[in-house]
Amino acid sequence: MGIPELKLLYDGIKGAANIVRTVDTAEAKLELYGTLLDLSGKALELQGKMQEMMDENKELRNKIEELQKVKITEEDIEYHEDAFVTLKNDPLKRKFCQKCWEKERKTYQIQPRYGFGKHIDYYICVNCDVHISDRQEFNNQVDVFKNMNCNTKYDPLKDM
């Protein structure tokens, strides 16, 4: 409820009070009823505005509460050349979806999808379903393959 609306309501009540003092004719009573009806309409309008403001206040309080629960800040995030982030202080170096972090400021852990054997083909976000590759993981797999001393002529880097 703003200052102009309060002043309008106050002026209306003051006007109705002045009319009440002089009510002695039917015409004055009719004027009083008209003024009171106008005031009732204004009061209902103000009540509606007040309800909207209370709803907005509740929504903002909920958002504040939600933000206070999130203790992860931009300073806690470590970006990688692939589309994932990790937490700087996480000893496990769990991988989270960079897209979700940038869009929602929430950390969704990405899940590995395995190819043949135990190597990871890619990761997938459980929230936004984005597919994320990990070049370092791929390079590690290539190194393992090179160090196997196989008698094969297959070179995984050749296909790239």
N, C-alpha and C positions, 0 to 999 in steps of 0.2 A: 504494500500500500504506500503510494507516494505522497509527498507533501501537498500537491495540488488537489488530489482526491480527498485528503483529510480536511483541507480548508473548505472544499465544496460541501462536504458532509456537515462540517461545523456550521457553515453559513446557513445550510438548509435547516438544521435543528434550531438555530437561533431565530430564523424566520418563522418556523412553526411555533416557537415559544411566544413570539410577538403576536402572532395571530390568536393564540389561545387567550391571551390577556384581553383581547377585544371581541371575543366571540359573544355576540348578543343578537346577531341576526342570522337568518338562514343563509344569506349570501356569504357571510364570514365563515360559517361552518363548512360550506361547500368549498371555499378557498382553502380552509384548513385540511380537509380531506384530500384535496388535490395535491397540496404540498406534501402531505404525509405519504401519498402514493408515489410521488416522485422520489422522495427520500428512500422509500422501500426499494424502489427499482435501483437506485444508486447503491444502496447497501448490498443488494444481491450481486450487482456487478462487481463491487469491491470484494465481496466474499469469494467470487469466482477467481478473481485475480490473485487473491491471497492464497487460495488453494493451489493455483498453478505455481506460485512462488514456493510454497511449501513442498510441492512435488519436486520441483527443480532443486531445491535445497537438499532434499533427501537423496536425489540422484547424485548430486555433487559430493555429498558426504560419503556415499557408497564408493564412488570413484576414488576419493581420497584414501579411504580405508583399503581399497584394493591396491592402490599404488604404494601404500605404506607396507603392505605385506611383501611386495616385491623388493628384495634387498639387493638384487643384482643391478648394477649400474653399468654405464658404458665403459667406465674405467676397469671393470672386472672382466671385460670381454677381450679376447684375443682373436683377431681375424686371420684367416689363412688364405692362401692363393686360390684354393678351391672354395666352393660355396658353403663352407661351414665355419662355425666359430667354436672356441673352447673357452673355458673359464681359466683365467690366469692362475688362480690359486687351487685348481683341481689337480691333485696328484695323479688321478686316473686319466686325465686329459680326454674326458668324454666329449663327443662331438655333438654339436647342436646345429639346427637349421639356421643359416644366416638370414634367409628370406623371412622366416617367422620372427626372428629377433628384431630385424629392422622394421617390420610391419607392425607387430603386436607388442614388442618388448617382452616377449615370453620365450623361455628356452624349451624347445622340444628336441629331445634326443633323437638323432637319426639312427636308423637301424640298418645293419649290414645285410646285403643280399649276396649270397655266396654263389660262385661259379663251380667249376670242376675242382674237386678236392676241398681244400680249406681256404683258398684265396677269395678275397672279397672283390666282386665285380663292381659294385657300387653301393651307395647308401640311399635310403629312402626316408623321407620325413613322415612321421606318423600323423602330423597335423595337416600339412598342405600337399602331401603326396609328391613333392619334388624329388627328382633323382639327382644324386650328387656323386661325382667321382672323387677319388682321392689319389692324386698323382703320386704322392709319396708312397702310398701303399702299393701302387702299381710298380714304381721303381724298385721297391724292396723285393717284389715278386720276380722282377727281371733279374736282379742281382742273384737271387737264389737259383734261378734257372741257369744263369751263366756259370755259377760255381758248382754245378752238378757234374761237370765233365762228361756230358752226354755225347754220344757219337751221332748226334742228329745235326742236320743242317738248318733246322728251323731257328729263325731269329725273330723273337717277338717284337723287336723294334723295327724290323723291316716293314711290317704291315702298317706302321703309323704314318 
